[in-house]
Amino acid sequence: MSDSGDVPNGVGDPEEKEDHVDITDSPAEMSTSESGSRTEEDDAQSQSRDDDEADSDEESGVSDNASDEDGDEDDDEDEDEPALKYERITGGIPDLLKKDSASALTITNNKTLALGTHAGFIHLLDMTGQRLKSYKPHQASVLDLCIDETGDWIASASMDGQVIILSMSTKESYHFDMKRPMKTIALEPGFAKKSTRGFVCGGLAGSLVLREKGWLGHNDTVLHVGEGPIWHVRWRGRLIAWANDLGVKIYDTVSQTRITFIDRPASSPRADLFKCTLQWQDDSTLLISWADHIKITAVFQLDCMIAGIVPHPMQPSALLHPDNTSAHSRAPSVTALASSPSSLLILAYTPPDMSFNDELTEDRTKQARKQADRPELRIISRSGEELAADALSVTNYQSWGCNDYDSAADAGKCYVVVSPRDLILVKPRDKRDHVSWLVERKRYEEALEALEASGESVEEEGDGLTASQIGQRYIEHLVNERDFSKAAKLCPKVCGHASKRWEDWIFVFAEKRQLQVIIPFIPTEQPRLDHVVYEMILAYFLTHDRHALYDTIKEWPKDIYDIAAVIVAVRSELEKQASTSSTISSSPDTTILMECLAELYTANRQHGKALTYFLRLRRPNVLDVIREHNLFTDVKDQVLLLVEFDHELMRKREEAGETIEDGKSDAITLLVDNIHSIPVERVVRQLESQPRYLFLYLDALFTRDSHLVAQHADKLVSETLFGIFTTEVIDFLRASTDYSLERAYRVCQDKDLVPEMVYLLGRMGNNKQALTLIIERLGDVRQAIEFAKEQADDDLWEDLLKYSESRPAFIRGLLENVGPEINPIRLIRRIKNGLEIPGLKEALIKILQDFQLQISLLDGCQTILNGDSSDLSRTLDNNQTSGFFLTSKGKCPICTRSLQEAPQTLMILFLCRHVVHASCCSGGDDLPPQPDPVLRGVGILGSSGRGLSGKIAFEHDVRRRLTKGCPVCHNRSEGLRT
């Protein structure tokens, strides 16, 4: 593309021509096309760089040391966290700068680096240093680069006087020969979208030219001239700022006027040795750095020269952790960090001592050129207070001057520092870097807190910064420091659901003999560990804390360990305590071990084995356990223990004020209800040593079924039992017939149990002796009468009457209780004359009234019987003599078919008024054929078919053959439905 235009105000005519831009992808081709445009000083520097190249290759990163003697700094400073992190950009950089040196740098919005060199090359690189594209638009050093917002247009200014603007995506390009070395260039905002393709540039000619494309070519406008070289220019929005020897000026492109002027600081060094840097922070804020001064809203002076300046947003981590700054820098104050929304990042250069106070010395080392110090990246506040400073490890830094360094920023996300031989990527330290720094210094607790406080994941595979990895290191550190309690509390957070990690740490604690510390934190679900781990813990409790063992067995799920193995261990320990199976040891250890075994057997569904320990431990729910799990066969050998325990519970309830039914035992009831599983013989054998329990059992068994105690009846009538339960003996004697009468009588005779003796004498047939006992020992007339009634013996009544003749009380009693067994006349006649009987009159009146009542009752019953008989006779007669109405719709109640059929079959009418088919009756198939009524009427059937006698004979034959009579009535009597 060819452009032409006039340069007003005497500025030399720039040659505008279409120039072919060579683009190459090979570093070798670039090295062969280098020109000798660098100055002799550059060649000398290049030679010095080659001499130190071997040393520089050893430097793989950026040092935080400000000097080689930084090892003497205080330990407190070593605890300060750096604010930035550094990474040397390698990739293709070493090859590109092997025989060349960097001179300018800028960053595009799409993370692409544009690097200009002293050989006139422009390299496009990614952030890792890999070369994307290269071209050589200039023959001398590229002094400034500018890229538009889209990253598609790149403009370069060179020492060869050329200004070149090139599109990365199209073939459109512009080439301007300005005749004089150009120091700086800036594209107008929105360059790619505007047709004017405007830019502003300046250089050693001392004029600042705004060039815009018009209809007839580019139009030049000189914005400023006559105050020395233009060192730097930057354009943002409507404002253009540039720097010359006198200061910085700002031009408004809308009003086309210069709006402000900032003087160059007094006593500033030469502008060509210490360049001015302009950086727009936003549309209204300009950052100016010149030599050792910075101008924003205030002017402050630093102790170094400034090679570059960019705005640096304050990181939240820095505000939260004001103590964490560079490891070898002046720590920032909290006030400085919190007072400003953003800070400044400057590339600081400290020039060597150039004084010549000892010019006459013959020492060649003193005569030699002084070496420069390492450049530094410093973060300073807007008030000029230094917040952090890091010394950079730059290759051959001793040989470089202030203008050899430059810096570029990517919207505050990262920065790139360029030196002739190096590109260093600078990034603000993020949360992951902060955590990594804490981990390196074994401040693991702070690292974990930082992870939690961030609320974000900072995990990155392979860098050891996951919460679990940091926690692992922290736990290991705590274990080494023997802070086991804190280490155990940290395990749930660190191990999480990783069962293998849990198991490893548990075994570590076990090896350190600190298992009890981590046990409260060991999970039983999510994750579930290997059963060996849980068994190891139970074994520890078995040895050291048996109460904890019991609590753990109750709380833990039963499927996480081998219950059988634990049972063996606990039983072995119980045997050492010399516990028996029938008594409960007074040792608390024995009790708790039995509690453990009961729980373990229950969990293992061995309820029968658990029952033994339930009984020995006096568990209140033992009877419910027996019923719930059908443990009747298991309890058959522990009957006495069960009954004793049940009665003990009854006593406790009675002492507590609860009403207990006498003789009501749940254990006895259980034994009686389950005799099929708990044999009676085995129960009796176990209860023989406790007569009370044996009687309760046999009595309950007798109440259930008297035949069950037939062979044990004599035990109930033993002398011992009668001595305990005298009130129940008579009931048993009356109810049972399986005991020995003689033995029972002897026992009752020894115990003087008269009612029982009377009953037994009556059972043995000695009625007179029994009656004598009643009369003489008991004196109970009513009982004597009842006894006589039961025996139904006239001789016994006669004896009773004889005995009563001289005893008025007995005579009155007999009169009052006279009945059908004895005639009152018989009793009255035996009363002796003159015998005074109290209440005789009332007794006789009562007898007469009773007889009158009996006569009245008999008369009334006779009248009722006669009336009922008369009514039933009339009903029978009416039923047998009255007619019966039969319709054609009538049905047989047996077969439910119609009674009238064609041809008409024989029907039978019974006196009960039921009509059925003859075939439906029992024997109806054997009936003789019925005479035809028509033939019978004309006399064809002979004498058998005529007259009443023939009908009677036929009906008689039918009745004889119907063996069961009316089938309907017969079915009802049999309970069958018809």
Secondary structure, 3 states (H helix, E strand, C coil): CCCCCCCCCCCCCCEECCCCCEEECCHHHHHHCCCCCCCHHHHHHHHHHHHCHHHHHCCCCCCCCCCCCHHHCCHHHHCCCCCEEEEECCCCHHHHCCCCCEEEEEECCCCCEEEEECCCCEEEECCCCCEEEEEECCCCCEEEEEECCCCCEEEEEECCCEEEEEECCCCCEEEEECCCCEEEEEECCCHHHCCCCCEEEEECCCEEEEEEEECCEEEEEEEEECCCCCCEEEEECCEEEEECCCEEEEEECCCCEEEEEEECCCCCCCCCCCCEEEEEEECCEEEEEECCEEECCCEEECCCEEEEEEEEECCHHHHHCCCCCCCCCCCCCHHHHHHCCEEEEEEEECCCCCCCCCCCCCCHHHHCCCCCCCCEEEEECCCCCEEEEEECCCCCHHHCCHHHCEEEECCCCCEEEEECCEEEEEEECCHHHHHHHHHHCCCHHHHHHHHHHHCCCCCCCCCCCCHHHHHHHHHHHHHHCCCHHHHHHHHHHHHCCCHHHHHHHHHHHHHCCCHHHHHHHCCCCCCCCCHHHHHHHHHHHHHHCHHHHHHHHHHCCCCCCCHHHHHHHHHHHHHHCCCCCCCCCCCHHHHHHHHHHHHHHHHCCCHHHHHHHHHHCCCCCHHHHHHHCCCHHHHCCCHHHHHHHHHHHHHHHHHCCCCCCCCCCHHHHHHHHCCCCCCHHHHHHHHCCCHHHHHHHHHHHHHHCHHHHHHHHHHHCCHHHHHHCCCCHHHHHHHCCCCCHHHHHHHHHHHCCHHHHHHHHHHHCCHHHHHHHHHHHHCCHHHHHHHHHHHCCHHHHHHHHHHHCCCHHHHHHHHHCCCCCCCHHHHHHCCCCCCCCCCHHHHHHHHHHHHHHHHHHHHHHHHHHHHHHHHHHHHHHHHHHCCCCCCCCCECCCCCCECCCCCCCCEEECCCCCEEEHHHCCCHHHCCCCCCHHHHHHCCCHHHHCHHHHHHHHHHHHHHHCCCCCHHHHHHHCCCCC
